[in-house]
């Protein structure tokens, strides 16, 4: 099984990558998005990811509250997205 990090996880390419991961062979370690925390939260819960990054800081703080019942780390802002991008993985899709 390959480990993958998906940046832009709520966009069309990111959603297609998540569909591929659903069909097996990939463990999703991290996800990042600009501001669509509804889709990001759903994917984080579905794949039980270690970390998510949200570029929009206000939305990132909201997602931290929404994922407080999970073990997923939420990083915010440009630095937060970079932290997710730096997660060691076999594949980082951007």
N, C-alpha and C positions, 0 to 999 in steps of 0.2 A: 504494500500500500504506500502510495506517495503522499507526502505532506504538501499542502498548498496554502498560499496566502492570496487573497483576492482583494485588490484595490479597485475601487469603483464597483463594489459589489452590488449596488442597487441599480446600476445602469444595464443596458441591454446585453452587453458582453459579459458583465459580471453575473447577471441572472442566468445566462446560458452556461457559464462555468459552474454555477451552483447546481444546475440541472444535471450536468455531467457528473459532478460529485455525488449527487443523489443516486446515480446508477452504479456506484461502486468504484473502488480502486483509488479513491482519494480521501484523505483526512483533512478537513478544513481547519487550519490552526488560527487564522486571523482574517478579519474583514475590515475594510475601510470604505467610507462614503463621505460625500460632501455634507448632506443635511437630511436625507430621507431616513429618519430614524425608525419609522414604522417598518419599512422593509428590512432595515439593518437589524432591528431587534428580533424580528421573526426568524431571520437566517441565523443569528447568533444563538438563539434558543434551539432551533432545529439541529444545528451542527455542533452545539455545545462547544463553541470556540473559546480559545484561551484569551483572546483579546480582540477588541474592535477599536477603530479610530474614527473620529468624526471631525471633519475640518471645521464646521460651524461650531464655535465654542458654546453658544447658548444651547443648541440642540444636543451637543455632547454632554453637557451637565444634566439635561433632561434624561438622556439615555442612561447615564450613570444611576439616576434614581430608579428608572424602570427596570434595570438589570441588577438591582441591589440584591435580589433573591438568588442570584446565580454566582458562579465563581469567575465569570468573564470580567476581565479588566477592561475598563473603558478609558481611552486616551483621547484628549481633545486638542483641537487646533492643528496647525501645520506640523508641529513637533509630534503630536499624538499620531498623526497619520504616518509620519516617518518612523515612529517606533514600531508600528505594526508592519510597515514595509521591511523593517530590519529583522523580523522574526526569522530564524533559520528554517528554511523549508526547501524541499526539492524543486518547487516551482513557485514563483511569485508572478502573478498575472496583474498587469497594469493596463 
